[in-house]
């Protein structure tokens, strides 16, 4: 690694006023008596008022960078080489008192879980005021300033929020409070570590807007850490891409994402469905292989084992950081060849066209679910009518609490719908409870859960997990079972030798493959995919999505695809249903729902999602919280947040029916379709 | 996501639990003591230097000496031999009673935790009612009513342990019930029995194992206490609790060895089991 340390220095000449200057930093963790390198030769700088993004998959070392900067590394970790300067001072050389000062005045951090950053036993106002008190203000003035700061965070009625306890705040609200605390001391550096990952898309958009707005006002540099490339693209001036503890590419954000100069960055970007990309028009390009285990020190380029264009020299010696343009660097010998990197996965798809069936596989009529707990009645789903056609993918979209999962669970028979609801499979009524369903009905409906760690019994082997549906649902035994088992394992691209392993011995992506194999074992007609890739890294996600698309083409199954990631939904879905507070707001073909005219809620969801394909003209933003399902607004349930609410007052008084506004396109909105088209056409529609 | 603050070890090849156990001195010490008493329980009469039942009326209450390491009791019996052989009774009753309680408690806990509902509520209240009474009093009542015998002691202690173990297992099962593999298995049409015993039980087994070792210590304590209170099994083999019971009145006369050594035996066994229990718990907790 010393060879690379002597390589050409990346980035522009060192500027004295850089807020953060990191040079050749190496961090190692001591695990079982051995030092394992978590970061190797990391150099970057963040100028004053600059926003710097760090992207990478889990295990790449993003958070370790933040911890090293603030000297919050766990006891077994240390900065073993290199130097760090924050506002010109060296945190590594500080004593405890200086370090406290640094953390109190110069550096603030905001983490993914706002709930964990707040003391649950102290009122919000007190906690924010504490920051000012530390800075030397009196109690009264500190409280006053806190209220003003919360107001600046676009919290309406900050006085009331001040008297609340953290558990009484929603996730988005809590994150604003944490943000208020973080910038109260006007730090030189604000570190945001996945600050919006735990939030809904609309709330995320609000928080990101807020941060972007604050930047203009404050004299603060940002270090923005995220696995989400689009979020980084939106928020950052410059970006560094981390892979397995190395900064493999760096440069202005727009340039890095538009013309990546490292095969890993190229691969990462190809894993994400871009606008217009759909399962029937080209597959995603997954990166083969896995992240190397932490602490491994390869002789050559760290990415060489997964690189499609690696040459012998890549394996022999680690490449230095090459200067590939103004302010840009890439640790790749072949940085000139990345523009036309060969694909890892063939792009061509041949999806068979599925003959129009006479009737839908599943019909759901007047599907409702009411939960009641402690006297509170929550209508999680209200009179939903939905059909599932053979071989199609129906994308189910909506913020958390919109009823997506409730709908899926009722279809599966895991929870019983209210009386008066009817679900039919091939025209035969489906029992409300699993126990009332026949074996062929059980066989027909399966699910792939979000988190394979939870969905796979950790005491069972892969063989047992996959073969159980074969014997139980498909009724196979003996050699027929073994044959089908091997087929199934091959079709999810696993190897037979992995059959004897247990889930904890597998990576996240492999675990999800096991879960998919289990779902397909019984020969299902409908598979519910409940956020099947959201627990996975981007590069793994692409492979799983390709697998799902292939399996669907082969088995002609119907997917009910639940996701908060609209890009994924668009890539995979034929039709989309948009849910809000347990009601369908919009339903139609994916192209129509995404292409517009959209329901105002769909429009808001779409404009909330940061995109890699250039910034869209900002259309509409949702403000405020999702109303409680226990007390939904009268009239149209969306009117409290709707930016296109009609002046006539009809939205507040009458609930619009789900009407067919175009052939096959349904909407629940009082605004006539022509008017929506007009309203929405001033923002360009892709 | 930044879950891996400390880089994940290449956990792919995990060490088996027993290897981790052997790395712990507490376990090794506890297991060694336990093993010693098990050997005594099995081969006691063969190892003992004297016949533990042989009375020497001319050598009663002799202090420890080369001939009688732990001295002799009021009937002139060799205390050392009695301590060695005395391991047998307690090491039959306590583990069997604990096993009974664990099996019943686990089954009950699985049923309550998985099925939930009204049964869980009713039985849950009943369990709490039983727990509200001091266990030793309840056991005494039953033993007094049914008469003392090895079988009675095993049954009574086992039944008293059942709700205690059931409560722990129930909450572990409820935690498992939140995981998605439970609905995933239900969607395969698995029946309740399969759900409880094949899907969930293996996952709560670590809890059960810890509960067993912890309860075993209590069981030994309970058996000894009962014997000390005069409810020891009246059979010809020596028994630590009974020996303390019949000799402690002589403590005042200075004959300390007749009480001390059986008491130390009980203490060492309970400590050994607690050491093992602790290590098992820590290893299973990771």
Interface residues (C-beta under 8 A of the other chain):
Chain A: X29 X31 X32 X36 X38 X58 X59 X62 X63 X64 X67 X74 X76 X77 X111 X112 X193 X194 X197 X225 X227 X293 X294 X295 X409 X412 X413 X414 X434 X439 X442 X445 X446 X447 X449 X450 X451 X454 X455 X456 X457 X458 X459 X460 X468 X469 X472 X473 X504 X505 X515 X518 X522
Chain B: X1 X2 X3 X4 X5 X6 X7 X8 X9 X10 X11 X12 X13 X14 X179 X180 X181 X183 X184 X185 X186 X187 X188 X189 X190 X199 X202 X203 X205
